Amino acid sequence: MKTRTLGKNGLKVSALGLGCMGLSHGYGTPTDLPDAIKLIRAAFDRGVTFFDTAEAYGPFKNEALLGEALAPMRDRVVIATKFGFKINANGAQAGVDSQPEHIRAVADASLLRLRTDRIDLFYQHRVDPAVPMEDVAGAVQELIRAGKVKHFGLSEAGVDSIRRAHAVQPVTALQSEYSLWWREPEQEILPACEELGIGFVPFSPLGRGFLTGAINATTAFEPKDFRNIIPRFSPEARQANQRLVDVIGQVAAEKKVTSAQIALAWLLAQQPWIVPIPGTTKLHRLEENLGAAAVELTAAETRRIRDSVEAISVQGDRYPAHLQARVGR
């Protein structure tokens, strides 16, 4: 597995990471603990050194899973986790909270669950409008000085928030959704990252599975699957968006690779400081995704894919309204 560097302070990670959320949160029935541990360790054995989690995934269960799975190889991996949500006694999210005292409490709790003495990359999960970004960055800076955190990150933040945070404590990475069916970061976010020397970590790089070609208008999701409430995953939107999958599939067939590998390889071709974190619960999908790191797209192929998808109007919002209000702040 090739490596890439996030930010200006030398955070070196595998070119593809593993998004671990889906193992215990968001996509229906959680994976059994032994199988989840086996998958995470299989990723490491295949060269993955970058693993993404959050206290909100489960909640708490995903961090504990990652801590157990990676304990034997802790010094050879980079663990990213997140703060920024209130979680009530019933385990449900209850809004955002990035008060400095809350950030400190989350860090200490995450360290215990992750079975480690430092968090390699600590993201603010969502911007908290009630707390100045300078205060958030200052709180993380204190954790860095204390040795509990190595690098500061933001997730789904807008350009103004990024600049304000970066002025206090250098931001190593921004994590936001980016894929061939959600290219909004290209407008302002990616240019700002390039200017400031911030790495970019696309989540849902396969369009929550849609870009793989394994989902169509008739696919039925489990009752607790997050995609049931996403407008872009309504049957009508899936049918309309099939054109995008067909374009990717055509290129994949010509290259004799899979649609997922083309979608990931296209992201990798955009910038050397972009590190996608596809998630999966299946070993064969893990191996397929990691194979994308070896797929070389020429400049002409990259332009052709871009031109083809730009001619397609993707249908459906990527979040329901109450969740969309939390992003881009």
C-alpha positions in Angstrom: 0.0 0.0 0.0 1.3 3.4 -1.0 1.3 6.2 1.6 0.3 9.8 1.6 0.9 12.8 4.0 -1.9 14.8 5.6 -1.1 18.3 6.5 2.2 20.0 7.0 3.3 18.2 10.2 4.1 14.9 8.6 1.1 12.7 9.4 1.8 9.8 7.1 -1.0 7.3 6.4 -1.9 4.6 3.9 -3.3 6.0 0.6 -6.7 4.5 1.5 -8.0 4.3 5.1 -10.8 2.3 6.6 -14.0 4.0 7.7 -15.2 1.9 10.6 -18.6 3.5 11.3 -20.6 0.9 9.4 -19.3 -2.0 11.5 -21.4 -0.8 14.4 -23.6 2.1 13.4 -25.7 3.6 10.6 -26.2 0.7 8.2 -28.5 -1.7 9.9 -27.5 -4.7 12.0 -24.0 -4.2 13.5 -21.3 -6.7 12.6 -20.6 -9.3 15.2 -17.6 -8.3 17.3 -15.3 -11.2 16.3 -16.0 -10.6 12.6 -15.5 -6.8 13.0 -12.2 -7.3 14.7 -11.1 -9.8 12.0 -12.0 -7.3 9.3 -10.0 -4.5 10.9 -7.0 -6.7 11.3 -7.3 -7.9 7.8 -7.2 -4.3 6.6 -4.0 -3.8 8.6 -2.5 -7.0 7.1 -3.2 -5.6 3.6 -1.4 -2.3 4.3 -4.1 0.0 5.8 -2.6 2.2 8.6 -5.4 4.8 8.8 -8.6 3.9 10.8 -11.5 6.3 11.3 -14.0 6.2 14.2 -16.0 8.5 16.5 -17.5 8.4 20.0 -20.9 9.0 18.3 -20.7 5.7 16.3 -22.7 3.3 18.4 -22.4 5.5 20.4 -19.1 4.5 22.0 -19.1 0.9 20.6 -17.1 1.7 17.5 -14.2 3.2 19.5 -14.2 0.2 21.9 -14.1 -2.1 18.9 -11.3 -0.3 17.3 -9.3 -0.2 20.5 -9.6 -3.9 20.9 -8.8 -4.7 17.3 -5.8 -2.5 17.0 -4.2 -3.0 20.4 -1.6 -5.5 19.1 -0.4 -3.1 16.4 -1.2 0.3 18.0 2.2 1.9 17.3 2.0 1.1 13.6 -1.4 2.7 12.9 -3.0 6.1 12.9 -6.3 6.3 14.7 -8.7 9.2 14.0 -11.7 9.9 16.2 -14.1 12.8 16.8 -15.8 15.0 19.4 -18.6 17.5 19.2 -22.0 15.8 19.9 -24.0 15.7 23.0 -25.0 12.1 23.8 -27.7 11.6 26.3 -28.2 8.8 28.8 -30.2 6.8 26.3 -27.3 6.8 23.8 -29.0 9.2 21.4 -27.4 12.4 19.9 -28.8 15.5 21.5 -27.3 18.3 19.5 -23.8 19.6 19.2 -21.4 20.5 22.0 -17.9 21.8 21.5 -17.4 23.6 24.8 -13.8 23.2 25.8 -14.6 21.2 29.0 -16.7 18.8 26.9 -13.8 18.4 24.4 -11.5 17.5 27.2 -13.9 15.0 28.7 -14.5 13.3 25.3 -10.7 13.0 24.8 -10.2 11.3 28.1 -13.1 8.9 27.5 -12.0 8.1 24.0 -8.5 7.4 25.1 -9.8 4.7 27.5 -12.1 3.1 24.9 -9.3 3.1 22.3 -6.8 1.6 24.8 -4.2 4.2 24.0 -2.3 7.1 25.4 -2.8 9.5 22.4 -5.3 10.2 19.7 -3.5 10.6 16.4 -6.1 12.8 14.7 -8.9 14.4 16.7 -11.7 15.9 14.6 -14.5 18.3 15.5 -17.4 16.2 14.2 -19.6 19.1 13.4 -19.2 22.9 13.9 -20.9 24.2 17.1 -22.4 27.6 16.3 -22.4 28.4 20.0 -18.7 28.0 20.5 -16.1 30.2 18.7 -13.8 28.2 16.5 -10.9 29.9 18.3 -12.0 28.3 21.5 -12.4 24.9 19.9 -8.9 25.1 18.4 -7.5 26.3 21.6 -8.9 23.4 23.6 -7.4 20.9 21.1 -4.1 22.8 21.2 -4.0 22.2 25.0 -4.6 18.5 24.4 -1.8 18.4 21.9 0.5 20.2 24.4 -0.5 17.6 27.0 0.4 14.8 24.6 -3.1 13.4 24.5 -3.7 14.4 20.9 -1.2 14.6 18.0 -3.2 16.3 15.2 -6.3 18.5 14.9 -9.0 17.9 12.3 -12.4 19.3 11.3 -15.4 17.5 9.7 -17.9 19.1 7.3 -16.7 22.6 8.3 -17.0 25.7 6.0 -14.1 27.7 4.8 -14.5 30.5 7.3 -14.5 28.0 10.2 -11.5 26.3 8.7 -9.5 29.5 8.5 -10.4 30.6 12.0 -9.4 27.3 13.5 -6.2 27.0 11.5 -5.1 30.4 12.6 -5.0 29.1 16.2 -4.0 25.5 15.8 -2.9 24.2 12.4 -5.5 21.9 11.0 -4.0 18.7 9.7 -7.0 17.3 7.9 -10.6 18.1 6.9 -13.0 15.2 6.6 -16.1 15.8 4.4 -18.2 13.9 1.9 -16.6 13.8 -1.6 -17.3 11.5 -4.4 -18.3 11.4 -8.1 -21.8 12.1 -7.0 -21.0 14.8 -4.5 -18.4 17.2 -5.8 -19.3 20.4 -3.9 -16.0 20.5 -2.0 -14.3 21.3 -5.3 -15.8 24.8 -5.3 -14.2 26.3 -2.1 -13.1 23.6 0.3 -10.4 21.9 -1.8 -8.8 25.2 -2.9 -8.7 26.3 0.7 -7.1 23.1 1.8 -4.5 23.4 -0.9 -3.7 27.0 0.1 -3.4 26.2 3.8 -1.7 22.8 3.5 -4.5 20.8 4.9 -5.1 17.2 3.9 -8.5 16.1 2.8 -10.2 12.9 3.9 -13.3 12.0 1.8 -16.0 10.0 3.6 -18.6 8.1 1.7 -16.3 8.0 -1.3 -18.4 5.4 -2.9 -21.7 7.3 -2.5 -22.7 5.2 0.5 -22.4 2.1 -1.7 -24.4 3.5 -4.7 -21.4 4.0 -7.0 -20.4 0.4 -6.7 -23.3 -0.6 -8.9 -24.6 -3.0 -6.2 -27.6 -0.8 -5.4 -30.6 -0.1 -7.7 -34.1 1.3 -7.5 -35.5 -1.9 -6.1 -32.9 -2.4 -3.3 -34.4 -2.7 0.1 -32.4 -1.5 3.1 -32.7 -2.8 6.7 -35.2 -0.8 8.8 -32.4 0.9 10.8 -30.2 1.7 7.8 -29.5 5.4 7.6 -30.0 5.5 3.9 -33.8 5.1 4.4 -34.0 8.8 5.4 -31.7 10.2 2.7 -33.5 11.8 -0.2 -30.8 10.7 -2.6 -31.7 7.1 -1.8 -35.4 7.3 -2.5 -36.3 4.7 -5.2 -37.1 7.6 -7.7 -33.7 9.2 -7.1 -31.9 5.9 -7.4 -33.5 5.2 -10.7 -32.6 8.7 -12.0 -29.1 8.5 -10.7 -28.4 5.1 -12.4 -26.9 7.1 -15.3 -24.0 8.0 -13.1 -23.4 4.4 -12.2 -23.5 3.4 -15.8 -20.9 5.9 -16.8 -18.5 4.7 -14.1 -19.3 1.1 -15.0 -18.4 1.7 -18.7 -14.9 3.0 -17.7 -14.4 0.2 -15.3 -15.2 -2.4 -18.0 -12.7 -0.8 -20.3 -10.0 -0.8 -17.6 -11.0 -4.3 -16.5 -11.5 -3.2 -12.9 -14.6 -2.6 -10.8 -16.8 0.4 -10.6 -15.8 0.9 -6.9 -12.1 0.9 -7.9 -12.7 3.5 -10.6 -14.6 5.8 -8.2 -11.8 5.5 -5.6 -9.0 5.8 -8.1 -10.6 9.0 -9.5 -10.5 10.6 -6.0 -6.9 9.5 -5.5 -6.0 11.1 -8.8 -7.4 14.5 -7.8 -4.6 15.5 -5.3 -1.8 13.7 -3.6 -3.1 14.9 -0.2 -6.5 13.3 -0.6 -7.0 10.0 1.4 -10.5 8.4 1.0 -11.8 6.2 3.8 -14.3 3.7 2.3 -16.0 1.5 4.8 -17.3 -2.1 4.5 -18.3 -5.1 6.5 -17.1 -7.7 4.0 -13.6 -8.9 3.4 -14.1 -9.2 -0.4 -15.3 -5.6 -0.6 -12.3 -4.5 1.5 -9.9 -6.2 -0.9 -11.7 -4.7 -3.9 -11.5 -1.2 -2.4 -7.9 -1.5 -1.6 -7.2 -2.6 -5.1 -8.1 0.9 -6.2 -4.7 2.1 -5.0 -3.1 0.2 -7.8 -5.4 1.6 -10.5 -3.7 4.3 -12.6 -5.9 6.8 -14.4 -4.4 8.9 -17.1 -5.1 12.6 -17.1 -7.3 12.0 -20.2 -9.3 9.3 -18.4 -9.7 11.5 -15.3 -11.0 14.4 -17.5 -13.3 12.0 -19.4 -14.9 10.8 -16.2 -15.3 14.3 -14.9 -16.8 15.5 -18.1 -19.2 12.6 -18.2 -20.5 13.0 -14.7 -20.8 16.8 -15.1 -23.3 16.2 -17.8 -25.6 14.3 -15.4 -27.8 16.1 -12.9 -27.7 14.0 -9.7 -31.2 13.8 -8.1 -31.9 14.1 -4.3 -30.3 15.9 -1.4 -27.5 14.1 0.3 -29.0 14.7 3.8 -32.5 15.3 5.1 -33.0 18.9 6.0 -32.4 18.6 9.8 -28.9 17.0 9.1 -28.1 19.3 6.2 -28.3 22.3 8.6 -25.3 21.0 10.5 -22.8 21.0 7.6 -20.8 23.6 5.8 -20.7 26.0 8.8 
